[in-house]
Amino acid sequence: MIVAYLRERFPGTFFGPVALMLAACALGRSASVVELGIGTIGAAFLLAQFRIWDDLADRRKDAIAHPQRVLVTAKDPTPLVTLAMALLAINGVAAVNRDGTLLSVLLLALVHAALGGYYLLRNGRTVLGDQLLLAKYPAFIFILAGERLISSPLHVALTASAVYAAASAYEAWHDPISPLAQLLGGRS
């Protein structure tokens, strides 16, 4: 089930470049190839964990809108929940080891709290809710940047803002029924 899910919902041809972009934005031009590689793996683990959580939170809705999806047709989502929990542990350990300030840990906890609360309280899609979900991408940059968020805050904030704008534009284009796409008049 996990391999089928990852093929369907986490294709490397899409998420690999996204992970590389997030790592590059977080680490900046002075990062070595090794640092960029480690950052890309860290970004991929964050992306995978939150992709799984998004899909678990949307499972009921997806049963109607996307009944063919692997997670919807699976009798038991436990293997995917287990993978998400393993990724949570890996991401937590990585955040602890990323910098001495524990800034990454604090930011990771904040993202979990914000999105966890949203998943529990949401009642349908809204522009604000969708934008909160998309805010995880710049948050990943902040998490991956660690101490660099303190030493180069303007550069990290600008690249994170650009990623947020790109994610919002992509969402409005990619999902014509999203509240943002509807607000902008849909795709022409």
N, CA, C and O of each residue as an XYZ file, in Angstrom:
752
protein
N       0.818     -1.199      0.000
C       0.000      0.000      0.000
C       0.866      1.270      0.000
O       0.562      2.234     -0.702
N       1.937      1.259      0.788
C       2.764      2.460      0.908
C       3.411      2.817     -0.431
O       3.419      3.982     -0.828
N       3.946      1.823     -1.118
C       4.591      2.091     -2.412
C       3.566      2.628     -3.409
O       3.841      3.585     -4.134
N       2.384      2.011     -3.443
C       1.329      2.471     -4.358
C       0.901      3.896     -4.007
O       0.686      4.720     -4.896
N       0.780      4.181     -2.714
C       0.410      5.531     -2.282
C       1.470      6.550     -2.717
O       1.141      7.598     -3.275
N       2.735      6.234     -2.459
C       3.806      7.175     -2.806
C       3.879      7.411     -4.308
O       4.127      8.532     -4.752
N       3.664      6.361     -5.087
C       3.648      6.539     -6.550
C       2.523      7.477     -6.974
O       2.697      8.332     -7.843
N       1.373      7.299     -6.344
C       0.198      8.081     -6.731
C       0.251      9.518     -6.203
O      -0.037     10.458     -6.944
N       0.611      9.694     -4.945
C       0.448     10.991     -4.287
C       1.757     11.719     -3.992
O       1.740     12.874     -3.568
N       2.898     11.049     -4.215
C       4.180     11.678     -3.923
C       5.194     11.329     -5.004
O       6.252     10.771     -4.715
N       4.866     11.663     -6.263
C       5.788     11.314     -7.351
C       7.099     12.101     -7.244
O       7.107     13.318     -7.059
N       8.191     11.370     -7.364
C       9.508     11.989     -7.253
C       9.785     13.019     -8.324
O      10.540     13.965     -8.102
N       9.173     12.841     -9.493
C       9.399     13.794    -10.583
C       8.835     15.175    -10.262
O       9.287     16.172    -10.826
N       7.865     15.244     -9.373
C       7.309     16.527     -8.946
C       7.932     16.967     -7.619
O       8.448     18.078     -7.501
N       7.876     16.078     -6.622
C       8.302     16.467     -5.280
C       9.817     16.526     -5.120
O      10.306     17.220     -4.229
N      10.570     15.822     -5.953
C      12.030     15.931     -5.905
C      12.495     17.352     -6.186
O      13.233     17.924     -5.383
N      12.076     17.941     -7.315
C      12.448     19.338     -7.572
C      11.902     20.319     -6.526
O      12.559     21.308     -6.200
N      10.704     20.045     -6.005
C      10.163     20.922     -4.960
C      11.056     20.862     -3.721
O      11.370     21.894     -3.127
N      11.465     19.650     -3.332
C      12.345     19.495     -2.166
C      13.679     20.206     -2.392
O      14.196     20.866     -1.491
N      14.224     20.070     -3.582
C      15.490     20.741     -3.913
C      15.335     22.257     -3.839
O      16.213     22.945     -3.318
N      14.231     22.776     -4.353
C      13.987     24.214     -4.318
C      13.849     24.706     -2.877
O      14.410     25.741     -2.520
N      13.104     23.968     -2.047
C      12.946     24.374     -0.651
C      14.296     24.397      0.060
O      14.600     25.335      0.798
N      15.102     23.363     -0.166
C      16.423     23.304      0.466
C      17.312     24.442     -0.021
O      18.000     25.077      0.778
N      17.303     24.703     -1.317
C      18.131     25.784     -1.867
C      17.712     27.134     -1.298
O      18.561     27.965     -0.977
N      16.416     27.352     -1.173
C      15.932     28.612     -0.593
C      16.349     28.735      0.871
O      16.708     29.821      1.327
N      16.303     27.633      1.600
C      16.644     27.653      3.024
C      18.134     27.837      3.259
O      18.539     28.533      4.190
N      18.948     27.216      2.420
C      20.389     27.172      2.677
C      21.176     28.270      1.979
O      22.270     28.619      2.423
N      20.647     28.813      0.907
C      21.320     29.901      0.211
C      22.448     29.439     -0.683
O      22.724     28.245     -0.805
N      23.097     30.415     -1.310
C      24.139     30.137     -2.312
C      25.397     29.525     -1.732
O      26.123     28.834     -2.446
N      25.673     29.753     -0.479
C      26.932     29.279      0.094
C      26.890     27.808      0.520
O      27.893     27.279      0.998
N      25.760     27.155      0.357
C      25.640     25.747      0.760
C      26.479     24.855     -0.146
O      26.529     25.050     -1.360
N      27.130     23.879      0.462
C      27.891     22.901     -0.321
C      26.918     21.908     -0.951
O      25.737     21.877     -0.605
N      27.420     21.110     -1.863
C      26.592     20.088     -2.508
C      26.071     19.100     -1.463
O      24.918     18.673     -1.525
N      26.921     18.745     -0.512
C      26.512     17.815      0.549
C      25.410     18.440      1.400
O      24.408     17.788      1.692
N      25.588     19.703      1.800
C      24.561     20.390      2.591
C      23.254     20.483      1.814
O      22.177     20.284      2.374
N      23.352     20.782      0.537
C      22.152     20.863     -0.294
C      21.482     19.495     -0.410
O      20.255     19.403     -0.379
N      22.268     18.444     -0.543
C      21.708     17.095     -0.601
C      20.998     16.718      0.684
O      19.889     16.185      0.651
N      21.632     16.994      1.818
C      21.017     16.700      3.116
C      19.761     17.546      3.298
O      18.741     17.049      3.776
N      19.827     18.812      2.922
C      18.657     19.686      3.014
C      17.515     19.214      2.135
O      16.350     19.306      2.520
N      17.845     18.710      0.956
C      16.816     18.204      0.038
C      16.137     16.971      0.624
O      14.919     16.827      0.525
N      16.911     16.091      1.227
C      16.322     14.915      1.882
C      15.425     15.359      3.034
O      14.324     14.836      3.206
N      15.899     16.328      3.823
C      15.078     16.857      4.914
C      13.779     17.465      4.411
O      12.721     17.260      5.006
N      13.857     18.209      3.321
C      12.652     18.802      2.731
C      11.711     17.717      2.223
O      10.497     17.818      2.394
N      12.264     16.683      1.602
C      11.428     15.583      1.095
C      10.701     14.889      2.239
O       9.533     14.527      2.099
N      11.381     14.699      3.375
C      10.731     14.061      4.523
C       9.613     14.944      5.083
O       8.553     14.439      5.454
N       9.843     16.253      5.147
C       8.780     17.164      5.589
C       7.602     17.129      4.622
O       6.449     17.028      5.041
N       7.895     17.211      3.335
C       6.834     17.174      2.321
C       6.032     15.882      2.415
O       4.803     15.907      2.352
N       6.717     14.759      2.564
C       6.026     13.465      2.623
C       5.147     13.368      3.861
O       3.995     12.943      3.776
N       5.686     13.759      5.010
C       4.904     13.674      6.241
C       3.621     14.483      6.139
O       2.542     13.992      6.472
N       3.739     15.712      5.683
C       2.556     16.567      5.636
C       1.628     16.213      4.479
O       0.426     16.464      4.567
N       2.144     15.644      3.409
C       1.285     15.158      2.322
C       0.405     14.026      2.846
O      -0.794     13.980      2.568
N       1.011     13.115      3.605
C       0.244     12.012      4.182
C      -0.817     12.559      5.127
O      -1.973     12.143      5.059
N      -0.447     13.480      6.001
C      -1.419     14.031      6.936
C      -2.548     14.750      6.210
O      -3.711     14.612      6.588
N      -2.221     15.514      5.174
C      -3.263     16.175      4.380
C      -4.228     15.136      3.812
O      -5.446     15.305      3.875
N      -3.675     14.067      3.260
C      -4.522     13.046      2.640
C      -5.331     12.272      3.672
O      -6.480     11.917      3.409
N      -4.756     12.003      4.840
C      -5.524     11.344      5.903
C      -6.672     12.243      6.359
O      -7.782     11.763      6.592
N      -6.410     13.536      6.487
C      -7.449     14.479      6.900
C      -8.554     14.605      5.851
O      -9.706     14.877      6.192
N      -8.208     14.407      4.576
C      -9.173     14.552      3.479
C      -9.788     13.223      3.040
O     -10.505     13.185      2.040
N      -9.528     12.148      3.757
C      -9.943     10.815      3.294
C     -11.454     10.726      3.023
O     -11.862     10.173      2.002
N     -12.266     11.252      3.905
C     -13.728     11.193      3.695
C     -14.149     11.995      2.466
O     -14.946     11.532      1.650
N     -13.609     13.183      2.350
C     -13.937     14.028      1.194
C     -13.450     13.373     -0.094
O     -14.142     13.393     -1.111
N     -12.258     12.795     -0.040
C     -11.696     12.142     -1.221
C     -12.474     10.891     -1.618
O     -12.443     10.488     -2.780
N     -13.169     10.275     -0.666
C     -13.989      9.106     -0.999
C     -15.074      9.482     -2.007
O     -15.523      8.642     -2.787
N     -15.486     10.733     -1.987
C     -16.495     11.216     -2.932
C     -15.826     11.812     -4.172
O     -16.181     11.480     -5.302
N     -14.862     12.690     -3.945
C     -14.237     13.411     -5.063
C     -13.218     12.569     -5.834
O     -13.054     12.749     -7.041
N     -12.535     11.655     -5.146
C     -11.471     10.846     -5.767
C     -11.559      9.401     -5.262
O     -10.639      8.933     -4.591
N     -12.632      8.696     -5.568
C     -12.833      7.352     -4.997
C     -11.797      6.319     -5.425
O     -11.712      5.255     -4.812
N     -11.015      6.597     -6.448
C     -10.023      5.643     -6.936
C      -8.684      5.747     -6.208
O      -7.822      4.892     -6.414
N      -8.479      6.740     -5.382
C      -7.184      6.933     -4.719
C      -6.848      5.760     -3.795
O      -7.728      5.154     -3.184
N      -5.568      5.463     -3.714
C      -5.079      4.328     -2.928
C      -5.532      4.427     -1.477
O      -6.010      3.442     -0.914
N      -5.392      5.584     -0.871
C      -5.772      5.734      0.529
C      -7.269      5.550      0.730
O      -7.692      5.021      1.758
N      -8.060      5.969     -0.216
C      -9.515      5.821     -0.122
C      -9.919      4.357     -0.246
O     -10.792      3.888      0.485
N      -9.290      3.638     -1.163
C      -9.664      2.235     -1.389
C      -9.047      1.287     -0.366
O      -9.476      0.138     -0.259
N      -8.055      1.743      0.382
C      -7.417      0.886      1.391
C      -8.395      0.600      2.526
O      -9.079      1.498      3.017
N      -8.447     -0.655      2.927
C      -9.321     -1.020      4.048
C      -8.786     -0.476      5.370
O      -9.554     -0.137      6.270
N      -7.464     -0.398      5.474
C      -6.835      0.016      6.724
C      -5.699      0.999      6.432
O      -4.729      0.641      5.764
N      -5.813      2.233      6.927
C      -4.759      3.220      6.673
C      -3.570      3.123      7.633
O      -2.663      3.953      7.576
N      -3.566      2.121      8.510
C      -2.520      2.019      9.533
C      -1.101      2.078      8.970
O      -0.264      2.765      9.555
N      -0.783      1.389      7.860
C       0.594      1.492      7.354
C       0.996      2.932      7.020
O       2.142      3.325      7.238
N       0.067      3.701      6.502
C       0.371      5.091      6.153
C       0.483      5.958      7.407
O       1.327      6.852      7.474
N      -0.359      5.696      8.388
C      -0.258      6.414      9.660
C       1.094      6.113     10.305
O       1.747      7.008     10.842
N       1.507      4.853     10.249
C       2.807      4.457     10.800
C       3.944      5.178     10.080
O       4.881      5.652     10.720
N       3.866      5.261      8.762
C       4.883      5.983      7.999
C       4.905      7.461      8.391
O       5.976      8.042      8.561
N       3.735      8.063      8.533
C       3.668      9.477      8.931
C       4.285      9.682     10.313
O       4.974     10.676     10.543
N       4.043      8.757     11.222
C       4.617      8.872     12.563
C       6.138      8.687     12.527
O       6.864      9.365     13.254
N       6.614      7.775     11.686
C       8.066      7.591     11.532
C       8.697      8.858     10.959
O       9.761      9.286     11.405
N       8.037      9.451      9.972
C       8.544     10.704      9.396
C       8.511     11.833     10.421
O       9.412     12.672     10.449
N       7.485     11.859     11.259
C       7.420     12.847     12.338
C       8.638     12.705     13.251
O       9.267     13.698     13.615
N       8.965     11.466     13.617
C      10.127     11.234     14.484
C      11.420     11.661     13.793
O      12.260     12.330     14.395
N      11.574     11.276     12.537
C      12.777     11.658     11.780
C      12.879     13.176     11.664
O      13.946     13.750     11.880
N      11.765     13.823     11.323
C      11.774     15.280     11.183
C      12.059     15.967     12.515
O      12.737     16.993     12.553
N      11.546     15.405     13.601
C      11.824     15.963     14.922
C      13.290     15.848     15.295
O      13.891     16.813     15.765
N      13.868     14.673     15.088
C      15.298     14.473     15.381
C      16.153     15.379     14.495
O      17.125     15.974     14.960
N      15.788     15.479     13.229
C      16.543     16.353     12.316
C      16.469     17.805     12.777
O      17.465     18.525     12.724
N      15.292     18.236     13.230
C      15.139     19.618     13.697
C      15.987     19.873     14.938
O      16.592     20.937     15.067
N      16.033     18.908     15.850
C      16.850     19.050     17.059
C      18.324     19.188     16.693
O      19.050     19.975     17.301
N      18.758     18.428     15.707
C      20.169     18.424     15.315
C      20.539     19.517     14.316
O      21.719     19.713     14.026
N      19.556     20.223     13.792
C      19.819     21.196     12.724
C      20.583     22.415     13.220
O      21.498     22.893     12.549
N      20.211     22.921     14.394
C      20.894     24.117     14.887
C      20.843     24.161     16.410
O      19.999     23.527     17.042
N      21.761     24.920     16.975
C      21.868     25.015     18.421
C      20.793     25.859     19.075
O      20.629     25.810     20.294
N      20.062     26.628     18.297
C      19.059     27.525     18.882
C      17.728     26.831     19.143
O      16.869     27.379     19.834
N      17.553     25.653     18.607
C      16.286     24.918     18.657
C      15.166     25.656     17.931
O      13.990     25.344     18.118
N      15.526     26.623     17.111
C      14.545     27.362     16.324
C      13.777     26.425     15.396
O      12.563     26.559     15.244
N      14.472     25.489     14.784
C      13.811     24.532     13.883
C      12.771     23.703     14.627
O      11.694     23.429     14.098
N      13.096     23.304     15.858
C      12.162     22.507     16.666
C      10.917     23.326     16.975
O       9.796     22.836     16.836
N      11.111     24.555     17.388
C       9.985     25.438     17.707
C       9.097     25.651     16.484
O       7.872     25.582     16.584
N       9.707     25.908     15.344
C       8.935     26.134     14.120
C       8.200     24.869     13.682
O       7.053     24.938     13.242
N       8.855     23.719     13.800
C       8.200     22.458     13.448
C       7.003     22.211     14.361
O       5.945     21.788     13.894
N       7.160     22.469     15.648
C       6.047     22.305     16.588
C       4.908     23.266     16.254
O       3.737     22.897     16.341
N       5.246     24.484     15.877
C       4.235     25.478     15.512
C       3.446     25.045     14.272
O       2.224     25.193     14.230
N       4.140     24.513     13.269
C       3.456     24.031     12.059
C       2.525     22.873     12.411
O       1.395     22.814     11.928
N       2.999     21.955     13.252
C       2.146     20.838     13.667
C       0.900     21.333     14.399
O      -0.209     20.870     14.132
N       1.089     22.269     15.316
C      -0.043     22.796     16.078
C      -1.036     23.518     15.170
O      -2.244     23.307     15.279
N      -0.536     24.362     14.284
C      -1.423     25.133     13.402
C      -2.208     24.220     12.466
O      -3.426     24.344     12.346
N      -1.510     23.310     11.807
C      -2.208     22.443     10.853
C      -3.056     21.397     11.563
O      -4.147     21.067     11.099
N      -2.568     20.873     12.684
C      -3.376     19.917     13.448
C      -4.675     20.548     13.922
O      -5.742     19.944     13.815
N      -4.581     21.761     14.444
C      -5.790     22.476     14.860
C      -6.718     22.745     13.696
O      -7.936     22.609     13.815
N      -6.141     23.126     12.575
C      -6.954     23.381     11.386
C      -7.670     22.116     10.926
O      -8.861     22.155     10.618
N      -6.954     20.996     10.878
C      -7.575     19.737     10.446
C      -8.749     19.372     11.355
O      -9.765     18.860     10.885
N      -8.611     19.632     12.642
C      -9.670     19.278     13.587
C     -10.863     20.218     13.515
O     -11.998     19.794     13.729
N     -10.621     21.486     13.216
C     -11.677     22.497     13.300
C     -12.314     22.884     11.979
O     -13.380     23.499     11.977
N     -11.705     22.548     10.870
C     -12.214     23.039      9.587
C     -13.569     22.424      9.250
O     -13.897     21.294      9.613
N     -14.322     23.233      8.541
C     -15.638     22.797      8.088
C     -15.784     23.280      6.651
O     -16.459     24.275      6.386
N     -15.148     22.571      5.729
C     -15.174     22.981      4.331
C     -13.967     23.834      3.988
O     -13.241     24.296      4.868
N     -13.770     24.032      2.702
C     -12.625     24.798      2.213
C     -12.957     26.276      2.137
O     -14.056     26.667      1.742
N     -11.985     27.090      2.524
C     -12.084     28.541      2.405
C     -10.750     29.051      1.852
O      -9.746     28.339      1.875
N     -10.753     30.274      1.363
C      -9.503     30.873      0.888
C      -8.494     30.917      2.034
O      -7.336     30.540      1.857
N      -8.929     31.374      3.205
C      -8.028     31.475      4.349
C      -7.498     30.100      4.759
O      -6.310     29.953      5.046
N      -8.367     29.104      4.787
C      -7.937     27.755      5.148
C      -6.939     27.181      4.163
O      -5.935     26.589      4.560
N      -7.213     27.355      2.880
C      -6.271     26.867      1.865
C      -4.931     27.597      1.958
O      -3.878     26.988      1.770
N      -4.970     28.897      2.248
C      -3.720     29.649      2.379
C      -2.936     29.188      3.608
O      -1.705     29.168      3.586
N      -3.640     28.818      4.675
C      -2.954     28.270      5.844
C      -2.247     26.969      5.483
O      -1.104     26.748      5.882
N      -2.925     26.109      4.729
C      -2.293     24.860      4.300
C      -1.065     25.130      3.436
O      -0.054     24.438      3.561
N      -1.143     26.119      2.571
C      -0.007     26.451      1.704
C       1.132     27.122      2.474
O       2.274     27.123      2.015
N       0.828     27.690      3.635
C       1.865     28.341      4.445
C       2.887     27.340      4.972
O       3.945     27.735      5.463
N       2.580     26.052      4.873
C       3.566     25.064      5.325
C       4.827     25.101      4.457
O       5.913     24.788      4.946
N       4.707     25.474      3.190
C       5.888     25.481      2.315
C       6.923     26.525      2.738
O       8.099     26.182      2.861
N       6.537     27.781      2.965
C       7.539     28.708      3.500
C       7.984     28.316      4.913
O       9.129     28.557      5.294
N       7.078     27.711      5.686
C       7.475     27.248      7.021
C       8.561     26.185      6.920
O       9.477     26.156      7.742
N       8.471     25.310      5.922
C       9.521     24.306      5.723
C      10.869     24.985      5.453
O      11.907     24.521      5.924
N      10.847     26.077      4.700
C      12.090     26.816      4.443
C      12.660     27.342      5.760
O      13.862     27.232      6.005
N      11.804     27.912      6.603
C      12.264     28.419      7.896
C      12.833     27.287      8.752
O      13.873     27.447      9.390
N      12.145     26.139      8.763
C      12.608     24.981      9.543
C      13.970     24.515      9.037
O      14.889     24.281      9.822
N      14.087     24.384      7.729
C      15.349     23.915      7.138
C      16.472     24.938      7.291
O      17.643     24.564      7.362
N      16.129     26.213      7.340
C      17.149     27.264      7.469
C      17.782     27.265      8.853
O      18.966     27.575      8.992
N      17.011     26.925      9.871
C      17.548     26.897     11.230
C      18.165     28.223     11.616
O      17.521     29.267     11.507
N      19.425     28.190     12.073
C      20.126     29.399     12.520
C      20.260     30.444     11.415
O      20.403     31.633     11.700
N      20.215     30.017     10.186
C      20.322     30.954      9.061
C      19.151     31.947      9.061
O      19.260     33.046      8.519
N      18.051     31.550      9.666
C      16.912     32.457      9.798
C      17.291     33.665     10.665
O      16.724     34.746     10.511
N      18.240     33.475     11.561
C      18.718     34.573     12.404
C      19.838     35.345     11.705
O      19.868     36.574     11.758
N      20.756     34.634     11.051
C      21.907     35.307     10.433
C      21.579     35.965      9.093
O      22.215     36.953      8.726
N      20.607     35.441      8.361
C      20.217     36.008      7.054
C      18.700     36.087      6.937
O      18.121     35.517      6.012
N      18.049     36.787      7.866
C      16.584     36.751      7.883
C      15.925     37.311      6.625
O      14.903     36.788      6.180
N      16.490     38.355      6.053
C      15.871     38.963      4.875
C      15.887     37.999      3.693
O      14.869     37.823      3.023
N      17.022     37.382      3.437
C      17.122     36.448      2.311
C      16.175     35.263      2.504
O      15.470     34.874      1.573
N      16.158     34.695      3.701
C      15.287     33.544      3.963
C      13.821     33.961      3.831
O      13.025     33.241      3.228
N      13.463     35.112      4.388
C      12.074     35.574      4.318
C      11.647     35.874      2.882
O      10.523     35.559      2.490
N      12.532     36.477      2.101
C      12.188     36.785      0.704
C      12.001     35.515     -0.121
O      11.052     35.412     -0.898
N      12.901     34.552      0.047
C      12.741     33.310     -0.722
C      11.508     32.547     -0.255
O      10.805     31.948     -1.070
N      11.239     32.563      1.048
C      10.040     31.893      1.557
C       8.778     32.569      1.024
O       7.802     31.893      0.695
N       8.795     33.895      0.938
C       7.647     34.628      0.383
C       7.432     34.285     -1.084
O       6.297     34.126     -1.532
N       8.523     34.174     -1.826
C       8.415     33.802     -3.245
C       7.849     32.392     -3.396
O       7.033     32.140     -4.283
N       8.280     31.481     -2.537
C       7.752     30.112     -2.578
C       6.266     30.108     -2.231
O       5.488     29.385     -2.853
N       5.872     30.901     -1.254
C       4.456     30.977     -0.879
C       3.616     31.515     -2.042
O       2.542     30.986     -2.331
N       4.100     32.550     -2.697
C       3.387     33.106     -3.853
C       3.292     32.072     -4.969
O       2.243     31.929     -5.598
N       4.380     31.354     -5.214
C       4.374     30.327     -6.264
C       3.424     29.188     -5.914
O       2.699     28.699     -6.780
N       3.420     28.760     -4.652
C       2.517     27.682     -4.228
C       1.061     28.121     -4.359
O       0.211     27.334     -4.776
N       0.773     29.360     -4.008
C      -0.596     29.881     -4.127
C      -1.027     29.952     -5.584
O      -2.147     29.572     -5.925
N      -0.139     30.440     -6.443
C      -0.460     30.519     -7.875
C      -0.664     29.126     -8.457
O      -1.595     28.904     -9.231
N       0.201     28.191     -8.088
C       0.071     26.819     -8.590
C      -1.245     26.201     -8.121
O      -1.931     25.539     -8.899
N      -1.595     26.410     -6.870
C      -2.840     25.850     -6.333
C      -4.048     26.414     -7.079
O      -4.967     25.671     -7.423
N      -4.050     27.715     -7.327
C      -5.168     28.331     -8.049
C      -5.261     27.800     -9.473
O      -6.361     27.643    -10.002
N      -4.121     27.523    -10.100
C      -4.117     26.991    -11.466
C      -4.441     25.503    -11.482
O      -5.237     25.043    -12.300
N      -3.818     24.751    -10.570
C      -3.911     23.294    -10.558
C      -5.285     22.790    -10.107
O      -5.765     21.766    -10.595
N      -5.911     23.508     -9.178
C      -7.181     23.063     -8.594
C      -8.256     24.107     -8.885
O      -8.463     25.023     -8.089
N      -8.942     23.971    -10.025
C      -9.901     25.007    -10.423
C     -11.096     25.149     -9.482
O     -11.814     26.147     -9.555
N     -11.326     24.172     -8.598
C     -12.433     24.312     -7.648
C     -11.970     24.858     -6.303
O     -12.769     24.979     -5.374
N     -10.680     25.188     -6.193
C     -10.196     25.752     -4.929
C     -10.842     27.114     -4.706
O     -11.145     27.823     -5.666
N     -11.052     27.482     -3.448
C     -11.630     28.802     -3.175
C     -10.821     29.944     -3.783
O     -11.396     30.934     -4.236
N      -9.492     29.819     -3.798
C      -8.668     30.873     -4.395
C      -8.908     30.964     -5.898
O      -9.027     32.063     -6.440
N      -8.979     29.822     -6.574
C      -9.254     29.825     -8.019
C     -10.621     30.437     -8.293
O     -10.788     31.196     -9.248
N     -11.591     30.109     -7.461
C     -12.931     30.666     -7.635
C     -12.924     32.178     -7.409
O     -13.583     32.924     -8.134
N     -12.181     32.617     -6.408
C     -12.073     34.044     -6.120
C     -11.454     34.792     -7.296
O     -11.835     35.922     -7.600
N     -10.491     34.143     -7.952
C      -9.806     34.762     -9.091
C     -10.537     34.549    -10.412
O     -10.051     34.965    -11.464
N     -11.680     33.915    -10.365
C     -12.474     33.733    -11.570
C     -12.260     32.407    -12.270
O     -12.752     32.217    -13.383
N     -11.536     31.482    -11.648
C     -11.310     30.170    -12.261
C     -10.338     30.242    -13.413
O      -9.868     31.315    -13.791
N     -10.049     29.086    -13.959
C      -9.127     28.990    -15.102
C      -9.851     29.365    -16.374
O     -11.015     29.014    -16.568
N      -9.154     30.081    -17.241
C      -9.782     30.438    -18.525
C      -9.295     29.533    -19.622
O      -9.710     29.677    -20.772
